[in-house]
């Protein structure tokens, strides 16, 4: 794993993913997932098998961001750990910016990502909040 190149790829990926989620760009969000993908939390798990399933699970995010006046997001990395030649585990805390320019604390997730020829894709998401 080429750390500098892969870190740049991760930064670009999370910038694109965060912008898509914040803007409600459902096809853009769905394109960020390797399918099938999973969400695994303490009390539940579910999987996405299609881009439509990913989009459906994010349909309420944009209205929530608009209600909270969130206009931008930034992924702050707490840990980046190679798992294999193609997989990397990343602990991310999301920071948000509201329309008044104030930083708003966000959510904390653990992502298992696949680095491939077609870019970075989310395999598994675990909420840590």
C-alpha positions in Angstrom: 0.0 0.0 0.0 1.5 3.3 -1.1 0.6 5.4 1.9 1.0 8.9 0.4 -0.9 8.0 -2.8 -3.6 6.1 -0.9 -4.0 8.9 1.7 -4.6 11.3 -1.2 -7.1 8.9 -2.7 -8.9 8.6 0.7 -9.0 12.4 1.1 -10.5 12.8 -2.4 -12.9 10.0 -1.8 -14.3 11.4 1.5 -14.5 14.9 0.1 -16.6 13.6 -2.8 -18.7 11.3 -0.5 -19.3 14.1 2.1 -20.3 16.6 -0.6 -22.7 14.0 -2.2 -24.3 13.2 1.2 -24.6 16.9 2.2 -26.1 17.9 -1.2 -28.5 15.0 -1.3 -26.8 13.7 -4.5 -28.2 10.1 -4.2 -26.6 8.7 -7.3 -23.3 10.2 -6.1 -23.7 8.6 -2.7 -24.6 5.3 -4.2 -21.5 5.4 -6.5 -19.3 5.5 -3.3 -20.4 2.0 -2.2 -19.0 -1.4 -3.3 -22.0 -3.6 -3.7 -23.1 -5.5 -1.7 -22.2 -3.3 1.2 -23.2 -3.4 4.9 -24.0 -1.1 7.8 -23.1 -2.9 11.1 -24.1 -1.3 14.4 -24.4 -2.5 18.0 -28.1 -3.2 17.7 -28.7 -3.8 14.0 -27.2 -4.6 10.6 -28.4 -4.3 7.1 -27.0 -4.6 3.6 -27.2 -2.7 0.3 -27.4 -4.9 -2.8 -28.2 -2.2 -5.3 -27.5 1.5 -5.9 -31.3 2.1 -5.4 -31.1 0.6 -1.9 -28.2 2.8 -1.0 -30.0 5.9 -2.4 -33.2 4.9 -0.4 -31.3 4.8 2.9 -29.8 8.3 2.3 -33.0 9.9 1.1 -33.7 11.6 4.4 -30.1 12.9 5.0 -30.3 16.0 2.8 -33.5 17.4 4.3 -31.9 16.8 7.8 -28.8 18.8 6.7 -31.0 21.6 5.3 -33.0 21.8 8.5 -29.7 22.0 10.5 -28.4 24.5 7.9 -25.4 22.3 7.1 -23.7 23.4 3.9 -20.4 21.4 3.9 -18.8 18.5 5.5 -15.2 17.4 6.2 -13.9 14.0 7.2 -11.3 14.1 9.9 -9.3 10.9 10.0 -8.5 9.4 13.4 -7.0 6.2 12.1 -6.1 4.8 8.7 -5.0 1.1 8.8 -4.2 -1.1 5.9 -6.0 -4.5 6.2 -4.7 -6.0 2.9 -3.4 -4.9 -0.5 -6.9 -3.7 -1.5 -8.7 -3.0 1.9 -8.2 -0.2 4.3 -10.0 0.5 7.6 -10.6 4.2 8.3 -12.0 5.8 11.5 -13.6 9.1 10.5 -15.2 11.9 12.5 -17.4 14.2 10.3 -17.2 17.9 10.9 -19.9 20.1 9.4 -20.1 23.8 8.5 -23.4 25.6 8.8 -24.7 28.5 6.7 -23.4 31.0 9.3 -19.9 29.6 9.0 -19.9 27.8 12.3 -18.4 24.4 12.8 -20.9 21.8 13.9 -19.8 18.5 15.4 -20.8 15.5 13.4 -20.9 11.8 13.6 -18.1 9.3 14.0 -17.8 6.2 11.8 -15.5 3.3 11.1 -15.3 2.4 7.4 -13.9 -0.6 5.6 -12.9 0.6 2.1 -11.8 -1.2 -1.0 -9.2 0.5 -3.1 -9.6 -0.7 -6.7 -9.0 0.4 -10.3 -12.4 2.1 -10.2 -11.5 4.1 -7.1 -12.3 3.9 -3.4 -15.6 2.2 -2.4 -17.2 1.6 1.0 -17.7 -2.0 1.9 -18.8 -1.7 5.5 -19.9 1.3 7.7 -20.0 1.1 11.5 -21.4 4.1 13.4 -19.4 4.8 16.5 -21.6 7.4 18.1 
